[in-house]
Amino acid sequence: MENGALFTARKALENEIATHTRAIIDLQGRLNTMTTIARLSPELLSEIFLQITKEAYDDYRDCRLPYYDASRFYAWVRVAHVCHSWRSVALNTPRLWGHVILTRRQVVEDVLALSKKAPLLVSASLINTADERAQIMDKIAQESARLQELRLLGPARFVQDLCSKLTGTANILETLALSDNGDHFHSNAGDTTLSAVFRRARFQRLRSLEMRRLLFNWAAPIFSSSLTRLILSCSSGLQSLIGSFDELLSALQTMHDLEFLELEDVIPPLPVGVTALPTPQCTVALPKLRRITLIGQSLDCANVIHHLSLSTTTRTTVIGRGNGGAQQLISVVGERVVRDEPLLTVRLTRMYGTKLQLRGWRKVVEQGALEPCVELQLDALAYPSLASHLVRDSKMLPKVRNLEIDSQYHDWRWRDVFSGMPNLRTLSVCGDVRNDFVAALSATRKGKRDRPPSMILPHLRVVNFTGTRMCNPDYDHVPEFLDKLEDWLLLRCNYNLPIDKLRLTDCLNFCEKDAARLDGIVPYLDWDGLEQYESEDEEDKDEDMFYEEGWDYDYYDDYNGDPWAFF
């Protein structure tokens, strides 16, 4: 009896505590309504939460390891944990839950339920068909009528099967990004399932299409007039399986609103034995195209550009591969530059001794200021003279005022470089230069009629050196580069063509006394003040670094016959 009375009394106290707790929570909620942020309407809060969700979705889309970063996406849900009011707003905003990243089945099912009838933006990364997320995609496919965006990375066979389930039902789909994870692409080389699916599909509102490492056909109706963004890539060597060059042109001809185009190894090749560009029978106008990127064999890329009519504002990037067609590609790009506004700033780089890169701007810009208007990259290992052809014969550089050139990985033929840029005003050099550099700058030309001779580059006024060796450590190679530079500066003054500004940054074997020598010649000497010297045996140390104690030389020598055997 006493225990029963005690239990009743305890229960009454617990009920009273619960009542007071609810009252306190109610009072705290009313107090929260007096804060500044609580004055925001539920509609405005909903838009703020939606922006947070979109940013999280975009961050996941751009991450490098989507499979492992999927669970981090839902960190945005913490905004619903701040207070009861915010939780209510979040739960009653279906658009928030329309952003779906595939993780665990229960999470995806809960999110789909909360999204109600809102459009779905789905992103999934699968390792193989046995992955649990592959089964969840069947649940997504049932909601295909709500799909507004679908991004899928996984095995090619799974991607093909999923696309077949979307046929005829994804009526509001605007973005489709499909990519094979690359594990077994070679086994699907002859599979045309994806092309067959797209022959039946009709995505009337599709704006953005991206397919990487997947076979398709240029005649597929998915390449429709509604597209504004198109990114396609295939495995090198399979271009003959995706249709003809005429079908490519026909597909592009329907895309009047295209703004972004990227093609990598998807350009049907010219017939075997053809080494010259054919005369275009037609040209495809893409007036709204803002950016085009072509990656493939040089001659094939040149063939595409040869058949396109682009706006002067279109940013063009071409990466040409292979031993043939490089000169034709340079000529085609050069013709386009000549037709459009001239290049005023150019950056030339020889990447690792094998890649020749040109980046150009139609305005005078500082280093790294803007994306280039034109970017051209070529395989130059088998063509030592290709760099000279680019700067001397391409006719795209005569108006250049600002030249940035990297001499670290390449010995440029400086006479060819400077002869193609008579209007040069600013010259920036990174790395060491050969002896013929100053000789090329010192070249003179005969005067016309009765005029006296003059030096090349009459408009040159600013010269910048970065990471350049001004002389040898012990000044034992007379004349040193510094001596030649000084003589050239004086020579320019004698011809009444002085250099107004000389900038030295991170240069080697240069001191304050050396700066004083140049300071009396150049009106403005901008030296960073760093005195860096090389030691005599520094080069020998570099050569011996791989032969120190502890290395098993015989172990590596065993693989000299076959360089791949070690791997």
C-alpha positions as CSV (number, residue, x, y, z in Angstrom):
1,M,0.0,0.0,0.0
2,E,2.8,2.4,0.9
3,N,4.6,1.5,-2.4
4,G,1.4,2.3,-4.4
5,A,1.1,5.7,-2.7
6,L,4.8,6.4,-3.3
7,F,4.4,5.5,-7.0
8,T,1.3,7.8,-7.3
9,A,3.1,10.7,-5.7
10,R,6.2,10.2,-7.9
11,K,4.1,10.0,-11.0
12,A,2.3,13.3,-10.1
13,L,5.7,15.0,-9.7
14,E,6.9,13.8,-13.0
15,N,3.7,15.0,-14.7
16,E,4.2,18.4,-13.1
17,I,7.8,18.5,-14.2
18,A,6.6,17.7,-17.8
19,T,4.0,20.4,-17.7
20,H,6.6,23.0,-16.5
21,T,9.1,21.7,-19.2
22,R,6.5,22.2,-21.9
23,A,5.8,25.7,-20.5
24,I,9.5,26.5,-20.5
25,I,9.9,25.3,-24.1
26,D,6.9,27.4,-25.1
27,L,8.4,30.4,-23.4
28,Q,11.7,29.9,-25.0
29,G,10.0,29.6,-28.4
30,R,8.2,32.9,-27.8
31,L,11.5,34.4,-26.7
32,N,13.1,33.2,-29.9
33,T,10.5,35.0,-31.9
34,M,11.8,38.3,-30.6
35,T,15.3,37.8,-32.2
36,T,16.1,39.5,-35.5
37,I,16.4,36.3,-37.5
38,A,13.1,35.1,-36.3
39,R,11.4,37.9,-38.1
40,L,12.2,36.2,-41.4
41,S,9.1,34.8,-43.0
42,P,8.8,31.0,-43.6
43,E,8.9,31.6,-47.3
44,L,12.2,33.5,-47.0
45,L,13.7,30.9,-44.7
46,S,12.7,28.2,-47.2
47,E,14.6,30.0,-49.9
48,I,17.7,30.3,-47.7
49,F,17.6,26.6,-46.8
50,L,17.2,25.8,-50.5
51,Q,20.3,27.8,-51.3
52,I,22.3,26.0,-48.7
53,T,21.2,22.7,-50.2
54,K,22.1,23.7,-53.7
55,E,25.6,24.7,-52.6
56,A,26.0,21.4,-50.9
57,Y,24.8,19.6,-54.0
58,D,27.1,21.6,-56.3
59,D,30.1,20.8,-53.9
60,Y,29.4,17.1,-54.1
61,R,29.0,17.3,-57.9
62,D,32.5,18.8,-58.2
63,C,34.2,16.6,-55.6
64,R,37.0,14.2,-56.7
65,L,35.8,11.1,-54.8
66,P,32.0,11.2,-55.1
67,Y,31.6,7.6,-53.9
68,Y,33.2,8.3,-50.6
69,D,31.9,11.8,-50.1
70,A,28.2,11.0,-50.6
71,S,27.4,10.8,-46.9
72,R,28.8,14.2,-46.2
73,F,26.2,15.8,-48.5
74,Y,23.4,15.6,-45.9
75,A,25.3,17.7,-43.4
76,W,23.0,20.5,-44.6
77,V,20.1,18.9,-42.6
78,R,21.6,20.4,-39.5
79,V,19.7,23.6,-40.2
80,A,16.6,21.7,-39.3
81,H,18.1,21.0,-35.8
82,V,18.4,24.7,-34.8
83,C,14.8,25.1,-33.4
84,H,11.3,23.8,-33.8
85,S,10.3,26.6,-36.2
86,W,13.2,25.9,-38.5
87,R,12.6,22.2,-38.4
88,S,8.9,22.8,-39.4
89,V,10.0,25.0,-42.3
90,A,12.5,22.4,-43.6
91,L,10.1,19.5,-43.4
92,N,7.4,21.5,-45.2
93,T,9.7,22.5,-48.1
94,P,9.7,19.5,-50.5
95,R,12.2,21.2,-52.9
96,L,14.9,20.8,-50.2
97,W,14.5,17.0,-50.3
98,G,14.4,16.9,-54.0
99,H,18.3,17.0,-54.0
100,V,19.1,13.3,-53.7
101,I,22.6,11.8,-53.2
102,L,22.6,8.0,-53.1
103,T,23.8,6.7,-49.7
104,R,21.9,4.1,-47.6
105,R,18.5,2.8,-48.8
106,Q,16.7,4.1,-45.7
107,V,18.1,7.6,-46.1
108,V,17.1,7.7,-49.8
109,E,13.6,6.4,-49.1
110,D,13.0,9.0,-46.3
111,V,14.3,11.8,-48.6
112,L,12.0,10.7,-51.5
113,A,9.0,10.7,-49.1
114,L,9.8,14.2,-47.9
115,S,10.2,15.5,-51.4
116,K,6.6,14.6,-52.2
117,K,6.0,15.7,-55.8
118,A,8.9,18.1,-56.1
119,P,11.3,17.8,-59.1
120,L,14.3,15.5,-58.3
121,L,18.0,16.2,-58.8
122,V,19.8,12.9,-58.3
123,S,23.5,12.1,-58.2
124,A,24.9,8.6,-57.8
125,S,28.3,7.0,-57.8
126,L,28.5,3.2,-58.0
127,I,31.6,0.9,-57.9
128,N,29.9,-2.2,-59.4
129,T,26.4,-3.7,-59.9
130,A,26.6,-5.5,-56.5
131,D,26.7,-2.1,-54.8
132,E,23.6,-1.5,-52.6
133,R,23.2,1.9,-54.3
134,A,22.5,0.0,-57.6
135,Q,19.4,-1.4,-56.1
136,I,18.3,2.0,-54.8
137,M,18.4,3.3,-58.4
138,D,15.4,1.1,-59.2
139,K,13.5,3.2,-56.7
140,I,14.7,6.3,-58.4
141,A,13.7,5.0,-61.8
142,Q,10.1,4.6,-60.5
143,E,10.1,8.4,-60.0
144,S,11.6,9.2,-63.4
145,A,8.6,11.4,-64.3
146,R,10.0,13.8,-61.6
147,L,13.6,13.7,-62.7
148,Q,15.0,17.1,-63.5
149,E,18.6,16.2,-63.2
150,L,20.4,12.8,-63.2
151,R,24.1,12.3,-62.7
152,L,25.3,8.7,-62.7
153,L,28.8,7.3,-62.5
154,G,29.0,3.5,-62.7
155,P,29.6,0.4,-64.8
156,A,28.6,0.9,-68.5
157,R,26.2,-2.0,-68.5
158,F,24.3,-0.6,-65.5
159,V,24.2,2.9,-67.0
160,Q,22.7,1.4,-70.2
161,D,20.1,-0.6,-68.3
162,L,19.0,2.4,-66.3
163,C,18.6,4.6,-69.4
164,S,16.3,2.0,-70.9
165,K,14.0,2.5,-67.9
166,L,13.9,6.3,-68.4
167,T,12.7,6.1,-72.0
168,G,9.6,8.0,-72.6
169,T,9.0,8.9,-69.0
170,A,11.6,11.6,-68.1
171,N,9.6,14.4,-69.6
172,I,11.1,17.2,-67.4
173,L,14.7,16.0,-67.5
174,E,17.0,19.0,-68.2
175,T,20.4,17.6,-67.2
176,L,21.8,14.1,-67.9
177,A,25.4,13.2,-67.1
178,L,26.4,9.6,-67.6
179,S,29.9,8.2,-67.1
180,D,31.4,4.8,-67.1
181,N,33.7,4.3,-64.1
182,G,36.3,2.9,-66.5
183,D,36.8,-0.5,-64.8
184,H,35.5,-2.6,-67.7
185,F,35.1,-0.2,-70.6
186,H,37.1,-2.4,-72.9
187,S,34.6,-5.3,-72.5
188,N,31.8,-3.1,-73.8
189,A,33.6,-1.8,-76.9
190,G,31.2,-3.3,-79.3
191,D,28.0,-2.8,-77.3
192,T,25.4,-0.5,-78.9
193,T,22.8,-0.8,-76.2
194,L,23.1,2.9,-75.2
195,S,22.7,4.0,-78.8
196,A,19.6,1.8,-79.1
197,V,18.1,3.4,-76.0
198,F,18.7,6.9,-77.3
199,R,17.1,6.1,-80.6
200,R,13.8,5.4,-78.7
201,A,14.2,8.2,-76.2
202,R,12.6,11.7,-76.4
203,F,13.9,14.1,-73.8
204,Q,12.1,17.3,-75.0
205,R,13.5,19.6,-72.2
206,L,17.0,18.3,-72.1
207,R,19.5,21.2,-71.9
208,S,22.7,19.6,-70.7
209,L,24.1,16.3,-71.9
210,E,27.3,14.7,-70.7
211,M,28.5,11.2,-71.6
212,R,32.0,10.0,-70.7
213,R,33.6,6.8,-71.8
214,L,30.3,5.5,-73.2
215,L,29.5,4.5,-76.7
216,F,26.8,6.3,-78.6
217,N,25.9,7.3,-82.2
218,W,25.9,10.7,-83.7
219,A,22.6,9.9,-85.4
220,A,20.8,9.5,-82.1
221,P,17.8,11.8,-81.6
222,I,19.1,12.8,-78.1
223,F,21.2,15.4,-79.9
224,S,18.3,17.7,-80.2
225,S,17.9,21.5,-80.7
226,S,17.1,22.0,-77.0
227,L,20.7,21.3,-76.0
228,T,22.8,24.2,-74.7
229,R,25.7,22.2,-73.2
230,L,27.2,19.0,-74.7
231,I,30.2,17.1,-73.3
232,L,31.2,13.8,-75.0
233,S,34.2,11.6,-74.6
234,C,35.1,8.1,-75.7
235,S,38.0,5.7,-75.5
236,S,40.7,6.5,-78.1
237,G,40.5,4.2,-81.1
238,L,36.7,3.7,-81.0
239,Q,35.7,6.8,-83.0
240,S,34.8,4.6,-86.0
241,L,32.0,3.0,-84.0
242,I,30.1,6.2,-83.2
243,G,29.1,7.3,-86.7
244,S,30.4,9.3,-89.6
245,F,31.7,12.8,-89.7
246,D,28.7,13.9,-91.7
247,E,26.5,12.6,-88.9
248,L,28.5,14.7,-86.4
249,L,27.9,17.8,-88.5
250,S,24.2,17.0,-88.9
251,A,23.9,16.7,-85.1
252,L,25.7,20.0,-84.5
253,Q,23.6,21.7,-87.1
254,T,20.4,21.1,-85.1
255,M,21.9,22.7,-81.9
256,H,21.3,26.4,-82.7
257,D,21.3,27.3,-78.9
258,L,24.5,25.4,-78.0
259,E,26.7,27.4,-75.6
260,F,29.3,24.9,-74.4
261,L,30.8,22.1,-76.5
262,E,33.5,19.6,-75.4
263,L,34.5,16.7,-77.6
264,E,37.2,14.2,-76.6
265,D,38.1,11.3,-78.9
266,V,34.7,11.4,-80.4
267,I,35.5,12.9,-83.8
268,P,35.1,10.4,-86.6
269,P,38.5,10.2,-88.4
270,L,39.3,11.0,-92.0
271,P,39.8,8.0,-94.3
272,V,43.1,6.1,-93.9
273,G,45.8,7.7,-96.0
274,V,44.3,11.2,-96.1
275,T,46.8,13.8,-94.8
276,A,45.3,17.0,-96.1
277,L,42.1,18.7,-95.0
278,P,39.2,18.3,-97.4
279,T,37.4,21.3,-98.7
280,P,34.3,21.9,-96.6
281,Q,31.1,21.2,-98.4
282,C,29.1,23.0,-95.7
283,T,29.8,25.0,-92.5
284,V,27.9,24.7,-89.3
285,A,27.0,28.0,-87.6
286,L,27.0,28.0,-83.8
287,P,26.3,31.7,-83.0
288,K,25.6,31.3,-79.3
289,L,28.6,29.1,-78.6
290,R,30.7,30.6,-75.7
291,R,33.3,27.8,-75.3
292,I,34.5,24.9,-77.5
293,T,37.0,22.3,-76.4
294,L,38.4,19.7,-78.9
295,I,40.7,16.9,-77.8
296,G,41.8,14.3,-80.3
297,Q,44.1,13.7,-83.3
298,S,45.4,17.0,-84.7
299,L,44.1,16.5,-88.2
300,D,40.6,15.5,-86.9
301,C,40.4,18.5,-84.7
302,A,41.4,20.7,-87.6
303,N,38.7,19.2,-89.7
304,V,36.0,20.1,-87.2
305,I,37.2,23.7,-86.8
306,H,37.4,23.9,-90.6
307,H,33.6,23.1,-90.8
308,L,32.4,25.5,-88.0
309,S,31.4,29.1,-88.0
310,L,31.9,30.6,-84.6
311,S,31.4,33.9,-82.9
312,T,34.4,36.1,-82.2
313,T,33.7,35.8,-78.5
314,T,33.9,32.0,-78.5
315,R,36.7,30.7,-76.2
316,T,38.5,27.9,-78.1
317,T,40.7,25.2,-76.6
318,V,42.2,22.5,-78.9
319,I,44.5,19.7,-77.7
320,G,45.9,18.0,-80.8
321,R,47.5,14.5,-80.4
322,G,49.6,12.4,-82.7
323,N,52.4,12.9,-85.2
324,G,50.3,14.1,-88.2
325,G,48.2,17.1,-88.8
326,A,49.8,19.5,-86.4
327,Q,50.8,22.1,-89.0
328,Q,47.3,21.9,-90.5
329,L,45.8,22.5,-87.1
330,I,48.0,25.5,-86.5
331,S,47.0,26.9,-89.9
332,V,43.3,26.4,-89.3
333,V,43.4,28.0,-85.8
334,G,45.6,30.8,-87.2
335,E,43.0,31.5,-90.0
336,R,40.3,31.8,-87.4
337,V,42.3,34.2,-85.3
338,V,43.1,36.3,-88.3
339,R,39.3,36.5,-89.2
340,D,38.5,37.5,-85.6
341,E,40.0,40.1,-83.4
342,P,43.8,39.8,-83.1
343,L,45.6,38.4,-80.1
344,L,47.3,41.0,-78.0
345,T,48.7,38.8,-75.2
346,V,50.3,35.4,-75.8
347,R,51.9,32.9,-73.5
348,L,54.1,30.2,-75.0
349,T,55.1,27.1,-73.0
350,R,57.0,23.9,-73.8
351,M,55.5,21.4,-71.3
352,Y,58.0,18.8,-70.2
353,G,59.7,18.9,-73.5
354,T,56.9,17.1,-75.4
355,K,53.9,19.5,-75.4
356,L,53.8,22.8,-77.1
357,Q,51.2,25.2,-75.7
358,L,50.0,28.6,-76.9
359,R,47.5,30.6,-74.9
360,G,46.2,33.9,-76.3
361,W,44.1,36.8,-75.2
362,R,42.5,39.6,-77.3
363,K,43.5,42.2,-74.7
364,V,46.6,43.1,-72.8
365,V,46.4,41.1,-69.5
366,E,48.7,40.3,-66.6
367,Q,49.8,36.8,-65.7
368,G,46.9,34.5,-64.8
369,A,44.4,37.4,-65.0
370,L,41.8,35.8,-67.3
371,E,41.0,32.6,-69.1
372,P,42.6,32.6,-72.6
373,C,40.4,33.3,-75.7
374,V,42.5,30.7,-77.6
375,E,44.4,27.8,-76.2
376,L,46.3,25.4,-78.5
377,Q,48.3,22.4,-77.3
378,L,50.3,20.1,-79.6
379,D,52.5,17.0,-79.5
380,A,55.9,18.4,-80.5
381,L,58.4,15.7,-79.6
382,A,58.8,14.4,-83.2
383,Y,58.7,17.9,-84.7
384,P,61.5,20.2,-83.4
385,S,60.6,22.9,-85.9
386,L,56.9,22.9,-84.9
387,A,57.5,25.8,-82.5
388,S,59.1,27.9,-85.2
389,H,56.1,27.2,-87.5
390,L,53.7,28.2,-84.8
391,V,55.3,31.6,-84.1
392,R,56.6,32.4,-87.6
393,D,54.2,31.0,-90.2
394,S,50.8,30.8,-88.4
395,K,50.0,34.6,-89.0
396,M,48.2,34.7,-85.7
397,L,50.8,36.7,-83.7
398,P,51.8,39.9,-85.6
399,K,49.6,42.1,-83.4
400,V,50.9,40.7,-80.1
401,R,52.0,43.3,-77.6
402,N,52.6,41.2,-74.5
403,L,54.6,37.9,-74.8
404,E,55.2,35.6,-71.9
405,I,57.5,32.7,-72.8
406,D,58.7,29.8,-70.7
407,S,62.3,28.8,-71.7
408,Q,62.7,26.3,-68.9
409,Y,61.9,23.1,-70.9
410,H,62.7,24.3,-74.5
411,D,65.5,26.1,-76.4
412,W,63.4,28.4,-78.6
413,R,64.6,29.7,-81.9
414,W,64.5,33.2,-80.8
415,R,64.9,34.8,-84.2
416,D,61.8,33.0,-85.3
417,V,59.9,34.1,-82.2
418,F,60.7,37.7,-82.5
419,S,60.3,37.9,-86.3
420,G,56.6,37.0,-85.9
421,M,55.8,39.7,-83.4
422,P,56.9,43.1,-84.7
423,N,54.5,45.0,-82.4
424,L,55.8,43.5,-79.2
425,R,55.8,46.0,-76.2
426,T,56.4,43.7,-73.2
427,L,58.6,40.6,-73.1
428,S,58.5,38.3,-70.1
429,V,60.9,35.3,-69.9
430,C,60.8,32.5,-67.3
431,G,63.9,30.4,-66.9
432,D,67.4,30.4,-68.5
433,V,68.0,31.4,-72.1
434,R,70.5,30.3,-74.7
435,N,73.3,32.5,-76.1
436,D,71.3,33.3,-79.2
437,F,68.6,35.1,-77.1
438,V,70.5,38.4,-76.9
439,A,71.8,38.0,-80.4
440,A,68.3,37.7,-81.7
441,L,67.2,40.8,-79.8
442,S,70.2,42.7,-81.2
443,A,69.4,42.0,-84.8
444,T,69.0,45.0,-87.0
445,R,67.1,45.6,-90.2
446,K,67.9,47.8,-93.2
447,G,66.1,51.1,-93.5
448,K,63.7,51.7,-96.3
449,R,64.9,54.0,-99.0
450,D,67.3,56.6,-97.4
451,R,66.4,55.8,-93.8
452,P,69.1,54.5,-91.4
453,P,69.0,50.9,-90.2
454,S,66.9,50.1,-87.1
455,M,66.6,47.3,-84.5
456,I,63.9,44.7,-84.4
457,L,61.0,45.1,-82.0
458,P,61.0,48.9,-82.2
459,H,58.0,49.2,-79.8
460,L,59.6,47.0,-77.0
461,R,59.7,48.9,-73.7
462,V,59.3,46.5,-70.9
463,V,61.4,43.3,-70.2
464,N,60.8,40.9,-67.3
465,F,63.1,38.0,-66.3
466,T,62.0,35.3,-63.8
467,G,64.2,32.6,-62.4
468,T,66.9,33.5,-64.9
469,R,70.6,32.7,-64.3
470,M,72.3,36.1,-64.9
471,C,75.8,34.7,-64.7
472,N,77.8,31.7,-63.6
473,P,78.7,31.2,-59.9
474,D,82.3,32.4,-60.3
475,Y,81.8,34.7,-63.2
476,D,84.2,32.6,-65.3
477,H,82.3,32.5,-68.6
478,V,83.0,35.9,-70.2
479,P,80.9,37.4,-71.5
480,E,78.2,36.4,-69.1
481,F,74.5,36.8,-69.9
482,L,74.5,39.8,-67.6
483,D,77.3,41.4,-69.8
484,K,75.3,40.7,-73.0
485,L,72.1,42.1,-71.5
486,E,73.9,45.3,-70.5
487,D,75.4,45.7,-74.0
488,W,71.9,45.1,-75.5
489,L,70.4,47.8,-73.3
490,L,73.1,50.2,-74.3
491,L,72.6,49.3,-78.0
492,R,68.8,50.1,-77.7
493,C,69.7,53.5,-76.3
494,N,72.1,54.1,-79.2
495,Y,69.3,53.4,-81.6
496,N,67.0,55.7,-79.6
497,L,64.8,52.7,-78.6
498,P,65.5,52.5,-74.9
499,I,64.0,49.9,-72.5
500,D,61.9,51.9,-70.0
501,K,61.4,49.1,-67.4
502,L,63.4,46.0,-66.5
503,R,62.0,43.6,-63.9
504,L,64.1,40.9,-62.3
505,T,62.4,38.3,-60.1
506,D,64.0,35.3,-58.4
507,C,67.1,35.5,-60.6
508,L,70.3,33.6,-59.8
509,N,73.8,34.9,-59.2
510,F,72.8,38.5,-59.2
511,C,73.7,41.1,-56.5
512,E,73.3,44.7,-55.6
513,K,76.5,45.7,-57.5
514,D,75.1,44.1,-60.6
515,A,71.8,46.0,-60.2
516,A,73.8,49.2,-60.0
517,R,75.3,48.5,-63.4
518,L,71.8,48.2,-65.0
519,D,70.3,51.0,-62.9
520,G,72.2,53.6,-64.9
521,I,70.9,52.4,-68.2
522,V,67.2,51.6,-67.5
523,P,65.0,54.4,-66.1
524,Y,63.1,52.0,-63.9
525,L,64.8,48.8,-62.5
526,D,62.4,46.6,-60.5
527,W,64.6,44.1,-58.7
528,D,63.2,42.0,-55.9
529,G,66.4,42.3,-53.9
530,L,67.0,38.5,-53.6
531,E,70.6,37.5,-53.8
532,Q,70.7,33.8,-54.7
533,Y,73.9,32.0,-55.6
534,E,74.7,28.6,-57.0
535,S,77.6,26.6,-55.7
536,E,80.1,25.2,-58.2
537,D,79.4,21.6,-57.3
538,E,75.6,22.0,-57.2
539,E,75.3,20.5,-60.7
540,D,77.5,17.6,-59.8
541,K,75.4,16.9,-56.7
542,D,72.3,16.7,-58.9
543,E,74.0,14.2,-61.1
544,D,75.1,12.0,-58.2
545,M,71.9,12.1,-56.2
546,F,70.7,8.7,-57.5
547,Y,74.0,7.0,-56.7
548,E,74.2,7.4,-53.0
549,E,74.8,4.7,-50.5
550,G,71.7,2.5,-50.0
551,W,70.6,2.2,-53.6
552,D,70.5,-1.3,-55.2
553,Y,71.8,-0.4,-58.6
554,D,71.8,-4.0,-59.9
555,Y,68.1,-4.3,-59.0
556,Y,67.1,-1.5,-61.4
557,D,69.6,-2.5,-64.0
558,D,67.8,-5.9,-64.4
559,Y,64.9,-4.0,-66.0
560,N,66.9,-1.9,-68.5
561,G,65.8,-4.2,-71.4
562,D,62.1,-3.7,-70.8
563,P,61.1,-0.4,-69.0
564,W,57.6,-1.7,-68.3
565,A,58.8,-4.9,-66.6
566,F,59.3,-3.1,-63.3
567,F,55.7,-2.1,-63.2
